[in-house]
Amino acid sequence: MRNGMHLDAERCVRAVRSRDARFDGWFYTAVLSTGIYCRPSCPAMTPRPENMVFHPSAAACQQAGFRACKRCRPDTTPGSPEWNERDDVVARAMRLISDGVVDREGVPGLAARLGYSTRQIERQLLATLGAGPLALARAQRAQTARMLIETTALNMADVAFAAGFASVRSFNETVREVYALTPGQLRAKAAPAAEGPAGGTLSLRLPFRAPLNPDNLFGHLAATAVPGVEEWRDGAYRRTLRLPHGHGVVSLAPRPDHVACRLTLTDLRDLTVAISRCRRLLDLDADPVAVDEQLRADPALQPYVDKAPGRRVPRTVDEAEFAVRAVLGQQVSTAAARTHAARLVLAHGEPVDDPEGGLTHLFPSPGALAALDPERLAMPRSRRGTLTNLVERLADGTLRLGVDSDWPEARARLLELPGFGPWTVDVIAMRALGDPDAFLPTDLGIRRAARELGLPSTPGALTTRAEAWRPWRAYAVQYLWATDSHPINFLPV
């Protein structure tokens, strides 16, 4: 864990001198003599230690008056892994900011979702990140704007709109202040965009920290894909997205140094949110070096970590959707769960147009599912009751699952529901809530893998043995599942 690393100047200097890319996103180096801030791995970074100051976020650097380096482009680094590892109010706030809440609802909306006053939220973010929620949201808008300026042929007004700026004037001022260039100059320095977005489709590159093993990540998504909502086609995972201002279709394909992302949106204002949710789906802000280093210390896991390092936890773009699918998957095969989900989609999903064909619906919202007739569900009566109870709680707001969820509280609420046992709650915690330490000791695949590796196979004994894997037990689950020949562990051909 590298929490608060920017406060350890000596360690930061060592990371900068070694140009260690593992620390990109953990802290930022601002150079007093040049007024520029960089990522730790910047190849142009040669200042004397007394000229370096360290900040925990790009927003803090910008707020202190530093401009982004034009060579290492520090604003394009993967996000800090801390916000996916922690469950405190700062981490939850950062996940909400990434999801565009400040742009849509302002700081009061952010604070209300977290149950704090605006002053409390501002104070905690400033203490931890050196910047308040408005500055953090502004930095995110600037990063999105730069990406669109440099990689698309969108006109500048559309870029400002898509990046979340309230006006073209604020867009121009922010870009000049952060990058010391006008939007037109940024575009002139970039490689020409091949063409404008066809039918609203944008092509983007999603960075990640190496290594990344795509096998279980994309294999899991492809093997469990719900027809009409998801598909694997031509080397890419595709799915529909329910977004704040409309809907979208995304295509995600693994590449050696990035994930190729093609987004078609009905409203460009949803771009930042869509990118954030895709990054979360693929766990792209993880710190695989820290995870694998700890799991590799266990002799039972070491061969599997060494063979295929960088496994990620496949997550979700919609927490409520995943909870519904987890119930549909209780005690049935992957194929049966897909069939149940496909029936719900056809009966209650919202039809959408896919410019490339193949995808037909958004997964039904909790409100739509609350109207379903349980007698028409082809599943045992007890599970029908579990599902209808869940969607009623989700629809009326008595159960909230989202990026702002307090993990222990959400677990407790789920365990109160009839039909929710440890497996269902833990799989939701792992893949929907994003808890990196969620564990599935009762899962049949995990118990089978444990026996093969000479680990205890009873849930209690295995949980005790897994204490050494904390706080990364969700990643240990991926390595244990990888001992099987199930399709979830293989990148589709």
C-alpha positions in Angstrom: 0.0 0.0 0.0 1.3 3.4 -0.9 -1.3 5.6 0.9 0.1 9.1 1.5 3.3 8.3 -0.4 3.6 11.9 -1.6 4.5 12.8 2.0 7.6 10.6 1.9 9.9 12.9 -0.1 12.9 10.6 0.0 10.9 7.6 -1.4 9.4 9.8 -4.1 12.8 11.1 -5.2 14.0 7.5 -5.5 11.0 6.6 -7.6 11.6 9.6 -9.9 15.3 8.9 -10.3 14.6 5.3 -11.3 11.7 6.4 -13.5 9.6 3.7 -11.9 6.3 3.5 -13.8 4.7 1.5 -11.0 4.2 4.8 -9.1 2.4 6.6 -11.9 -0.9 7.8 -10.5 0.2 7.3 -6.9 1.8 10.7 -6.7 2.9 13.6 -9.0 6.1 15.5 -9.2 5.9 19.3 -9.5 9.2 21.1 -10.5 9.6 24.5 -8.9 12.1 25.7 -11.5 9.9 25.0 -14.5 6.4 25.2 -13.2 5.6 21.8 -14.7 4.3 18.6 -13.1 5.1 15.1 -14.3 4.5 11.5 -13.6 7.3 9.7 -11.7 8.4 7.8 -14.9 8.8 10.9 -17.0 11.9 10.4 -19.2 12.6 14.2 -19.2 12.6 14.4 -15.4 16.1 15.6 -14.3 15.6 18.3 -11.6 17.5 18.5 -8.4 15.7 17.1 -5.3 15.4 20.6 -3.8 13.3 21.7 -6.8 10.8 18.9 -6.5 7.6 19.0 -4.6 5.1 16.1 -4.5 1.4 16.1 -4.7 -1.2 13.3 -4.4 -3.3 14.3 -7.4 -3.1 16.1 -10.8 -5.8 18.4 -9.5 -3.5 19.5 -6.6 -0.7 20.2 -9.0 -3.0 22.3 -11.1 -4.4 24.1 -8.2 -0.9 25.0 -7.0 -0.3 26.6 -10.4 1.7 23.9 -12.2 1.1 22.9 -15.8 1.0 19.3 -17.2 4.3 18.1 -18.8 3.9 17.9 -22.6 6.1 14.9 -22.9 4.9 12.4 -20.2 1.3 13.7 -20.1 0.8 13.0 -16.4 -3.0 13.6 -16.7 -3.3 10.5 -18.8 -2.0 8.0 -16.2 -4.3 5.3 -14.9 -6.2 6.5 -11.8 -4.9 6.0 -8.3 -5.5 2.4 -7.2 -6.5 3.7 -3.8 -10.0 4.6 -4.8 -10.7 1.0 -5.8 -9.0 -0.4 -2.7 -10.5 1.8 0.1 -14.0 2.2 1.4 -13.7 5.4 3.4 -15.6 8.6 2.5 -12.7 10.0 0.4 -12.5 6.9 -1.8 -16.3 6.8 -2.2 -16.2 10.5 -3.1 -13.5 9.9 -5.7 -15.5 7.1 -7.3 -18.5 9.4 -7.5 -16.5 12.3 -9.0 -15.2 9.9 -11.6 -18.8 8.9 -12.3 -19.6 12.5 -13.1 -21.7 13.3 -10.0 -20.2 16.8 -9.4 -20.8 17.8 -13.0 -24.4 16.6 -12.8 -25.4 17.4 -9.2 -22.7 19.8 -7.9 -20.9 19.5 -4.6 -24.1 19.5 -2.6 -25.3 16.4 -4.6 -21.9 14.7 -3.9 -22.2 15.5 -0.2 -25.8 14.3 0.0 -25.0 11.0 -1.6 -22.3 10.4 1.1 -24.4 11.7 4.0 -22.0 14.5 4.9 -22.1 18.3 4.7 -20.4 20.0 1.8 -17.8 21.5 4.2 -16.9 18.1 5.6 -16.4 16.6 2.1 -14.3 19.6 0.9 -12.2 19.4 4.1 -11.5 15.7 3.8 -10.7 15.8 0.1 -8.4 18.7 0.6 -6.6 17.0 3.4 -6.1 13.8 1.5 -5.7 15.0 -2.1 -4.7 18.6 -1.9 -7.7 19.7 -3.8 -11.5 20.0 -3.3 -14.3 18.3 -5.3 -14.6 21.2 -7.8 -10.9 21.1 -8.6 -10.9 17.3 -8.9 -13.9 17.4 -11.2 -12.2 20.2 -13.2 -9.0 18.2 -13.6 -11.1 15.3 -14.9 -12.9 17.5 -17.4 -9.5 18.9 -18.6 -8.2 15.3 -19.2 -11.3 14.3 -21.1 -11.1 17.5 -23.2 -7.5 16.9 -24.1 -8.2 13.3 -25.2 -11.1 14.5 -27.4 -9.1 17.4 -28.9 -6.1 15.1 -29.8 -7.9 12.0 -30.9 -11.1 13.1 -32.6 -12.2 15.7 -35.2 -15.1 17.0 -33.0 -15.5 20.7 -33.2 -14.4 22.5 -30.0 -17.9 23.4 -28.9 -18.8 19.7 -29.0 -15.6 18.8 -27.1 -16.4 21.3 -24.4 -20.0 19.9 -24.1 -18.8 16.2 -24.1 -16.1 16.9 -21.4 -18.6 18.4 -19.1 -17.8 22.1 -19.3 -20.7 24.5 -18.7 -19.5 26.9 -21.4 -16.9 27.2 -24.2 -15.3 30.0 -22.3 -14.6 27.9 -19.2 -13.3 25.1 -21.5 -10.9 27.5 -23.3 -9.7 29.0 -20.0 -9.2 25.6 -18.3 -7.3 24.1 -21.3 -5.0 27.1 -21.5 -4.3 27.1 -17.7 -3.7 23.4 -17.4 -1.7 22.7 -20.6 -0.3 26.2 -21.4 -1.8 25.8 -24.9 -5.1 26.8 -26.5 -7.4 24.0 -27.6 -6.5 24.8 -31.2 -2.7 24.5 -30.5 -3.2 21.2 -28.7 -5.0 19.8 -31.8 -2.3 21.2 -34.1 0.4 19.4 -32.2 -1.4 16.1 -32.2 -1.5 13.6 -35.1 -4.4 14.4 -37.3 -7.6 12.5 -36.6 -8.3 10.1 -39.3 -12.0 11.1 -39.5 -14.8 12.6 -37.5 -16.9 10.3 -35.3 -19.1 8.2 -37.5 -22.6 8.1 -36.1 -21.4 9.5 -32.8 -18.8 6.7 -32.4 -15.5 7.7 -30.7 -12.3 5.6 -30.6 -10.3 5.9 -27.4 -7.3 4.2 -25.7 -7.8 3.2 -22.1 -4.4 2.9 -20.3 -3.6 0.5 -17.5 -0.7 -0.5 -15.2 1.2 -3.5 -16.6 1.0 -6.4 -16.5 -2.6 -7.1 -17.5 -3.7 -10.7 -18.3 -6.8 -10.4 -20.5 -7.7 -14.1 -20.3 -9.9 -14.3 -17.3 -11.0 -10.7 -17.6 -12.5 -10.9 -21.1 -13.1 -14.6 -20.8 -15.4 -14.2 -17.9 -17.3 -11.3 -19.6 -17.7 -13.3 -22.8 -18.7 -16.6 -21.2 -21.4 -15.0 -19.0 -22.6 -12.5 -21.7 -26.4 -12.0 -21.7 -27.7 -12.2 -25.3 -29.0 -8.8 -26.6 -27.1 -6.9 -23.9 -23.6 -8.3 -24.4 -21.6 -10.2 -27.0 -18.1 -11.2 -28.0 -17.4 -10.3 -31.6 -14.2 -10.0 -33.6 -11.9 -10.0 -30.7 -13.9 -7.5 -28.6 -16.4 -7.5 -25.8 -19.4 -5.4 -26.6 -22.3 -4.3 -24.5 -25.0 -1.7 -24.0 -24.8 1.0 -21.4 -27.5 2.8 -19.4 -26.1 6.3 -18.8 -27.4 9.5 -17.1 -28.5 11.3 -20.3 -29.2 8.4 -22.6 -27.6 5.1 -23.6 -24.5 3.9 -25.3 -22.8 0.9 -26.9 -19.2 0.1 -26.1 -16.7 -2.2 -27.7 -13.6 -3.1 -25.6 -10.6 -5.1 -27.0 -7.3 -5.9 -25.3 -4.1 -4.6 -26.7 -0.5 -5.0 -25.4 -0.3 -1.5 -23.9 -3.9 -0.4 -23.7 -7.6 -1.4 -24.1 -9.1 -0.2 -27.4 -12.5 1.4 -26.7 -15.1 2.3 -29.2 -18.1 4.2 -27.8 -21.3 5.2 -29.5 -23.4 7.5 -27.3 -26.8 9.1 -27.7 -25.6 12.1 -25.7 -22.0 13.2 -25.6 -22.4 14.5 -22.1 -22.2 10.9 -21.0 -18.6 10.3 -22.3 -16.7 10.8 -19.1 -19.2 8.6 -17.2 -19.0 5.9 -19.9 -15.2 5.9 -19.7 -15.2 5.7 -15.9 -17.6 2.7 -16.0 -15.6 0.9 -18.6 -12.4 1.3 -16.6 -14.2 0.0 -13.5 -15.6 -2.9 -15.5 -12.1 -4.0 -16.5 -10.4 -3.1 -13.2 -8.0 -0.9 -15.1 -6.9 1.2 -12.2 -5.6 -1.8 -10.2 -2.0 -2.1 -9.0 -1.1 -5.6 -10.3 2.5 -5.4 -9.0 1.3 -4.9 -5.4 -1.3 -7.6 -5.7 0.9 -10.2 -7.3 3.8 -9.5 -5.0 1.7 -10.4 -2.0 0.0 -13.4 -3.6 3.2 -14.7 -5.0 4.6 -15.0 -1.4 2.2 -18.0 -0.9 3.9 -21.2 -2.3 0.5 -22.6 -3.3 -0.3 -19.5 -5.5 3.2 -18.7 -6.7 3.3 -20.9 -9.8 0.0 -19.5 -11.1 1.0 -15.9 -10.5 4.3 -16.4 -12.2 2.7 -18.2 -15.1 0.0 -15.5 -15.8 0.6 -12.3 -13.7 -1.7 -9.3 -13.8 -5.1 -10.9 -13.5 -7.9 -8.4 -12.9 -11.3 -8.8 -11.2 -14.0 -8.6 -13.9 -16.5 -6.1 -12.5 -19.7 -4.4 -13.8 -21.0 -1.2 -15.3 -24.2 -1.4 -13.3 -24.3 -2.6 -9.7 -28.1 -3.3 -9.6 -27.9 -5.3 -12.8 -25.2 -7.4 -11.4 -27.1 -8.1 -8.2 -30.1 -9.3 -10.3 -27.8 -11.5 -12.3 -26.1 -12.9 -9.2 -29.5 -14.1 -8.0 -30.3 -15.6 -11.4 -27.0 -17.5 -11.1 -27.6 -19.1 -7.8 -27.1 -22.9 -7.9 -27.3 -23.1 -11.7 -24.9 -23.3 -14.6 -23.5 -20.3 -16.4 -25.6 -21.3 -19.5 -28.8 -21.5 -17.4 -28.1 -18.1 -15.8 -27.6 -16.5 -19.2 -30.9 -18.0 -20.4 -32.8 -16.6 -17.4 -31.3 -13.2 -17.9 -32.0 -13.2 -21.6 -35.7 -13.9 -20.9 -35.8 -10.9 -18.5 -34.1 -8.7 -21.2 -36.6 -9.6 -23.9 -39.6 -9.1 -21.6 -38.6 -6.0 -19.7 -35.4 -4.5 -21.3 -35.5 -1.2 -23.2 -34.8 -1.7 -27.0 -31.8 0.2 -28.4 -30.3 0.5 -31.8 -26.8 -0.9 -32.3 -25.0 0.6 -35.3 -23.1 -2.6 -35.8 -26.0 -5.0 -35.1 -26.0 -7.8 -32.5 -27.1 -5.8 -29.4 -30.8 -5.1 -29.0 -31.6 -4.0 -25.4 -30.5 -2.3 -22.2 -30.6 -4.6 -19.2 -34.0 -3.9 -17.4 -33.9 -1.3 -14.7 -35.1 -2.2 -11.2 -38.2 -0.2 -11.8 -39.0 -2.2 -14.9 -38.3 -5.5 -13.1 -40.5 -4.5 -10.2 -43.5 -5.0 -12.5 -42.6 -8.6 -13.5 -45.0 -11.4 -12.8 -43.0 -13.9 -10.6 -45.2 -16.8 -11.7 -43.8 -16.4 -15.3 -40.2 -17.0 -14.1 -38.9 -20.5 -14.9 -37.1 -21.0 -11.6 -37.9 -22.5 -8.1 -40.4 -20.6 -6.1 -37.9 -19.7 -3.4 -35.5 -18.0 -5.9 -38.5 -16.2 -7.5 -39.2 -14.7 -4.1 -35.5 -13.8 -3.7 -35.5 -12.0 -7.0 -38.7 -10.1 -6.6 -37.8 -9.0 -3.1 -34.4 -7.7 -4.4 -35.9 -5.7 -7.3 -38.5 -4.2 -5.0 -35.8 -3.0 -2.6 -33.7 -1.6 -5.4 -36.7 0.1 -7.1 -38.0 1.8 -4.0 -34.5 2.9 -2.8 -34.4 1.0 0.4 -31.4 -0.9 -1.0 -28.8 1.2 -2.8 -25.9 -0.4 -4.7 -23.5 2.0 -6.5 -20.0 3.4 -6.6 -20.8 5.3 -3.4 -21.9 2.2 -1.5 -20.4 1.7 2.0 -19.2 -1.9 1.6 -19.9 -3.2 5.1 -23.3 -1.5 5.2 -24.2 -2.9 1.7 -23.2 -6.4 2.8 -25.4 -6.1 5.9 -28.4 -4.9 3.9 -28.0 -7.8 1.4 -27.7 -10.4 4.1 -31.0 -9.2 5.5 -32.8 -10.2 2.3 -34.4 -13.7 2.1 -32.4 -16.0 0.0 -29.1 -14.1 0.2 -26.4 -16.3 1.6 -22.6 -15.7 1.9 -21.9 -16.7 -1.8 -24.4 -14.3 -3.3 -23.3 -11.4 -1.0 -19.6 -12.0 -1.6 -19.9 -12.2 -5.3 -21.8 -9.0 -5.4 -19.2 -7.4 -3.1 -16.4 -8.6 -5.3 -17.8 -7.7 -8.8 -20.4 -5.0 -8.2 -19.2 -3.1 -5.1 -15.5 -3.6 -6.1 -14.2 -4.8 -2.7 -10.7 -6.2 -3.5 -10.8 -8.4 -0.4 -14.1 -10.1 -1.1 -13.7 -13.9 -0.9 -15.8 -16.9 -2.0 -14.9 -19.8 0.3 -18.2 -21.6 -0.4 -17.8 -21.5 -4.2 -17.5 -25.0 -5.7 -14.8 -23.9 -8.1 -12.7 -22.4 -5.3 -13.1 -25.4 -3.1 -12.1 -27.7 -6.0 -9.1 -25.6 -6.8 -8.1 -25.6 -3.1 -8.1 -29.4 -3.0 -5.9 -29.5 -6.1 -3.4 -27.1 -4.6 -3.3 -28.8 -1.2 -5.1 -26.0 0.5 -8.0 -26.6 3.0 -11.2 -27.0 1.2 -13.8 -26.5 3.9 -15.0 -22.9 4.0 -13.9 -22.1 7.5 -10.4 -23.6 7.2 -9.9 -22.0 3.7 -10.9 -18.6 5.1 -8.4 -18.9 7.8 -5.7 -19.9 5.3 -6.6 -17.0 3.1 -5.8 -14.4 5.8 -2.3 -14.2 4.3 -3.8 -13.0 1.0 -5.5 -10.0 2.5 -6.4 -7.3 1.3 -6.3 -9.0 -2.2 -8.5 -12.1 -1.7 -10.7 -11.1 -4.7 -7.6 -11.4 -6.9 -6.7 -14.7 -5.3 -10.1 -15.9 -6.3 -9.1 -15.2 -10.0 -5.9 -17.2 -9.7 -7.8 -20.1 -8.0 -10.5 -20.1 -10.7 -7.7 -20.2 -13.3 -6.8 -23.7 -12.3 -10.0 -24.9 -14.0 -10.8 -25.4 -17.7 -14.0 -23.4 -17.5 -14.5 -20.9 -20.5 -14.3 -18.0 -18.1 -10.6 -18.5 -17.9 -9.8 -18.2 -21.6 -9.8 -15.3 -24.0 -12.3 -16.3 -26.7 -11.0 -17.0 -30.1 
